[in-house]
Amino acid sequence: MLETYLNDIIAKESNIVNILREASSAIQSIKSINENSESETLIPMGIGAFVKAKILPNEKVVLNLGAGAAIEKDKASAINYLESRIKEMEVALKETNAKKQQVVANLEQGKQEMNHLVQEGHTKKQ
């Protein structure tokens, strides 16, 4: 049971790391948008297909809030929002890491107790 819980925690930790990576990448992309001229980018259409698109200067950024909701923000506000999400995810990552360490310690303790019981069982049989 603890091993299953540990695998769930590791998966959650991996998801948080991916979210952190995506948020950092999004911030860098938003910062790289040139204020004074159009720039081109590739927009993913799914399954490895992309379409070229032009990014107009001073355009708003649309942020997914979850549950099918999105909001338009200017570049600075979008960056601030993403940075706050990064901070939230860093806290979640620390909490997940602490849980993982606790489960690993409990798992190790359980293994030691099991080994001790097995050794006692062998000693009693002899």
N, C-alpha and C positions, 0 to 999 in steps of 0.2 A: 504494500500500500504506500509506504514511504517512497519507494522507487518511482512509482507512478506519479506521485505528487511532485517529486524532484524533476521528473521529465516535463511535467506541466509548467513548473517554475522556469525551467531552462527555455522552454518554448516562448513563454511570456517575456523573458529577458531578451530573447532574440528579436521578438516583435518590437520591443521598446527600442532596441539598438537600431533597427531598421527605420523606425519613425524618426529617431534623432538624426540619422543620416539623411533621410529625405528632407527634413525641415532645414537642416544646414545647407543642403544643396539648393533648396528653394530660395533661401535667403541670398545665397551667392548669385543665383540666376536673376532674382529681382534687382539686386544691386548692379548687375552688369547691363541692365537695360539702359540704353543711351537716352538721355533726356531730350536731346536736340535733333535726333534723326531716327528714321525707321530702321529697324533691324529685322533680320530673318531668323526664324527658328523652325524646328521640326515639332509638330504636334503629334503625339502618339494616338493612333486610331484603334489600337488593340491588336493583339497577336502579331506584333512585330511590324505593323504597317504604320507609316508616318505620312503626314502631309506638310508641305512647306507653308508657312504663314508669316505675315509681316506684323511686327509689334509696333504699334503706333506710339510716339512719344506722349508722355503724360497720361497714359491710359491707366485705368484702375485695375487692381488685381482682385480676382474673385477667389475667395477663400472658402473651402468646404468646412462647415461647422459640425458636420455629422448629422445623422438622422434625416438626410435629404435636404438639409438647409445649407445655404451659402450666403455670403455677404460680400459686397464690393467695398474695397478700401483703397486709399491711395498707397503709393509704394512705402512711405515711411510708416504708416499705420499697419500695413501688412507685415513689414519686417518686425515691428514691435510685437504684433500678435504672435508671429512665429517664434520669436525669441522667448516670449512668455510660455508658449507651449513647450519649448525646449527645456526651460527650467522645470516645468511640471513633470516632463518625462525623465529628467535627471533625478528628481526626487523619487519618482516611481521606480527607476532603475536601482537606486540605493536601497529602497525598501525591499525590492525583489531579491537583490543580492543578499541582504541580511536574512531573508526567509530561506534562501537557498543554503546559506552557511548553517543555519539552524537545522534544516532538514538533513544536510550532510552529516552534521555532528550527531543527530539522533540516529541516523542510519548506521553510522560507525559504532555507536554505543550498542545498538541492537545486535550488530554482527558480533561484537565482543562478548555480549551476554550469551548469544547463541553458541559461540565457540566454547565458552566456559561450561555451559550446560552439557554440550556434547562430550567434553572432556570428563566431566563428572560422571556421565552415563557410562563411559568406557571404563572408568576406574571402578565403579560399583559392580560391573559385570565380571571383572577379573577378580 
